[in-house]
Amino acid sequence: MNSHNTLICVIGGAGYIGSHMVALLQANGYSVVVIDDLSTGFLTSIPKVLFEQGSILDKEFLADFFTRYNIGAVFHFASSIQVGESVSNPRKYYKNNLIGTISLLDQMVESKVSKLIFSSTAAIFGSPDYTPIDELHPRRPLSPYGRSKLFVEEILADYETAYNLRSVSLRYFNAAGASPCGQLGERHFPETHLIPLLLQCAANRSPSFSIFGNDYDTADGTCVRDYIHVEDLCRAHLLSLSYLDKDNPSAAFNLGTGVGHSVSEVVSAVEDVTRSKLNIQIKPRRPGDPASLVADGKKANLALGWMPTRVDLKEIIAHAWAWEQKHPWI
Ligand SMILES: NC(=O)c1ccc[n+]([C@@H]2O[C@H](COP(=O)([O-])OP(=O)(O)OC[C@H]3O[C@@H](n4cnc5c(N)ncnc54)[C@H](O)[C@@H]3O)[C@@H](O)[C@H]2O)c1
């Protein structure tokens, strides 16, 4: 059945990427209901849709939810997301990301909901043997966060074989930017992502920014990452839903622009966009930071027809800056 006629459940719809997804689904005529426990998300981030506050760890809540709503497909963004915290507190990550997801999958099987789009991550690859990273690259996560996502990907394959629950796992590289209209943007506490941290510095909300390592084997010695606009990520979800609607089998796709930017390049771009000079300090490398993570997006292009459209780093930063300036209380 085509999902356009049915209700889409967005879990984690009060978060950064999930809230943009809700807005895009609405703009494309879908009916949406959000589940979120508001552990890291915000009620004010949810566009005007149905909302049920609850956790995927709460089986009774899920059972009641799926009895009350006739759900056509689930978009699953809910997760604990800090790589460093996952090393010091792995049980939080295995509980929320793994046990929580299994409880969601079991309820979906029970309720005969057979389409899932899952937020996976480049962290499943660990330190890459080569870049750009394609889907055939070995998967060797370096953190409990990355492992929790890889385990879910593997469980999804088993659930397709046994229960016909079909899924698309989307491995985001570095999500960045904000909605161009300025209504939605990134809010994480604590913030660990590069661009918002630099923008907080530009807005004088933090005194300095630390670069961890300038002796990597990259052009300028700082780490290289692939920054993908949040709206491009969300478009890939819509295309994944059409892919599942056409009865295609489960799949996993790497999502990035295919172009890497070093931390120093991002600092310069932020200085240009915000017309400010940032106070940058060089610190030693952090353990577990690969020199370069860049996606090969060809498989998503071929199977989904997906192409990132907002690939200009300064445009991505300008959208995030507009959001940052509109929300100085964050
Ligand atoms: N931000 C990135 O750069 C990035 C990169 C790769 C993958 N991802 C993945 O994308 C997804 C969304 O990331 P984000 O940056 O929007 O994070 P976020 O923290 O802003 O959003 C996560 C949302 O899920 C909710 N949530 C968490 N645990 C829940 C639970 N047990 N039950 C119900 N709701 C729960 C939170 O309250 C929050 O609203 C995550 O799965 C993350 O692992 C993000």
Ligand as a Chemical Component Dictionary entry (heavy atoms), coordinates in Angstrom:
data_LIG
# 
_chem_comp.id                   LIG 
_chem_comp.type                 NON-POLYMER 
_chem_comp.pdbx_formal_charge   0 
_chem_comp.three_letter_code    LIG 
# 
loop_
_chem_comp_atom.comp_id 
_chem_comp_atom.atom_id 
_chem_comp_atom.alt_atom_id 
_chem_comp_atom.type_symbol 
_chem_comp_atom.charge 
_chem_comp_atom.model_Cartn_x 
_chem_comp_atom.model_Cartn_y 
_chem_comp_atom.model_Cartn_z 
_chem_comp_atom.pdbx_ordinal 
LIG N1  N1  N 0  23.081 14.537 14.354 1  
LIG C1  C1  C 0  23.913 13.832 13.589 2  
LIG O1  O1  O 0  24.887 14.361 13.013 3  
LIG C2  C2  C 0  23.673 12.352 13.387 4  
LIG C3  C3  C 0  24.615 11.629 12.635 5  
LIG C4  C4  C 0  24.389 10.266 12.436 6  
LIG C5  C5  C 0  23.246 9.661  12.940 7  
LIG N2  N2  N 1  22.367 10.380 13.677 8  
LIG C6  C6  C 0  21.169 9.696  14.210 9  
LIG O2  O2  O 0  20.017 10.453 13.866 10 
LIG C7  C7  C 0  19.020 10.338 14.873 11 
LIG C8  C8  C 0  18.544 11.713 15.299 12 
LIG O3  O3  O 0  19.653 12.472 15.763 13 
LIG P1  P1  P 0  19.442 13.964 16.288 14 
LIG O4  O4  O 0  20.723 14.686 16.078 15 
LIG O5  O5  O -1 18.183 14.530 15.715 16 
LIG O6  O6  O 0  19.261 13.686 17.859 17 
LIG P2  P2  P 0  18.285 14.407 18.922 18 
LIG O7  O7  O 0  18.810 14.069 20.274 19 
LIG O8  O8  O 0  18.104 15.844 18.574 20 
LIG O9  O9  O 0  16.899 13.651 18.666 21 
LIG C9  C9  C 0  16.588 12.398 19.218 22 
LIG C10 C10 C 0  15.136 12.464 19.692 23 
LIG O10 O10 O 0  14.754 11.175 20.179 24 
LIG C11 C11 C 0  14.090 11.321 21.435 25 
LIG N3  N3  N 0  14.314 10.083 22.187 26 
LIG C12 C12 C 0  15.497 9.590  22.660 27 
LIG N4  N4  N 0  15.296 8.419  23.294 28 
LIG C13 C13 C 0  13.954 8.151  23.201 29 
LIG C14 C14 C 0  13.133 7.084  23.652 30 
LIG N5  N5  N 0  13.641 6.049  24.354 31 
LIG N6  N6  N 0  11.806 7.119  23.368 32 
LIG C15 C15 C 0  11.264 8.159  22.679 33 
LIG N7  N7  N 0  12.006 9.208  22.225 34 
LIG C16 C16 C 0  13.340 9.200  22.491 35 
LIG C17 C17 C 0  14.723 12.544 22.076 36 
LIG O11 O11 O 0  13.926 13.155 23.060 37 
LIG C18 C18 C 0  14.933 13.440 20.851 38 
LIG O12 O12 O 0  13.804 14.243 20.601 39 
LIG C19 C19 C 0  19.663 9.512  15.998 40 
LIG O13 O13 O 0  19.230 8.178  15.876 41 
LIG C20 C20 C 0  21.157 9.620  15.724 42 
LIG O14 O14 O 0  21.852 8.490  16.191 43 
LIG C21 C21 C 0  22.544 11.712 13.910 44 
# 
loop_
_chem_comp_bond.comp_id 
_chem_comp_bond.atom_id_1 
_chem_comp_bond.atom_id_2 
_chem_comp_bond.value_order 
_chem_comp_bond.pdbx_ordinal 
LIG N1  C1  SING 1  
LIG C1  O1  DOUB 2  
LIG C1  C2  SING 3  
LIG C2  C3  SING 4  
LIG C2  C21 DOUB 5  
LIG C3  C4  DOUB 6  
LIG C4  C5  SING 7  
LIG C5  N2  DOUB 8  
LIG N2  C6  SING 9  
LIG N2  C21 SING 10 
LIG C6  O2  SING 11 
LIG C6  C20 SING 12 
LIG O2  C7  SING 13 
LIG C7  C8  SING 14 
LIG C7  C19 SING 15 
LIG C8  O3  SING 16 
LIG O3  P1  SING 17 
LIG P1  O4  DOUB 18 
LIG P1  O5  SING 19 
LIG P1  O6  SING 20 
LIG O6  P2  SING 21 
LIG P2  O7  DOUB 22 
LIG P2  O8  SING 23 
LIG P2  O9  SING 24 
LIG O9  C9  SING 25 
LIG C9  C10 SING 26 
LIG C10 O10 SING 27 
LIG C10 C18 SING 28 
LIG O10 C11 SING 29 
LIG C11 N3  SING 30 
LIG C11 C17 SING 31 
LIG N3  C12 SING 32 
LIG N3  C16 SING 33 
LIG C12 N4  DOUB 34 
LIG N4  C13 SING 35 
LIG C13 C14 SING 36 
LIG C13 C16 DOUB 37 
LIG C14 N5  SING 38 
LIG C14 N6  DOUB 39 
LIG N6  C15 SING 40 
LIG C15 N7  DOUB 41 
LIG N7  C16 SING 42 
LIG C17 O11 SING 43 
LIG C17 C18 SING 44 
LIG C18 O12 SING 45 
LIG C19 O13 SING 46 
LIG C19 C20 SING 47 
LIG C20 O14 SING 48 
# 
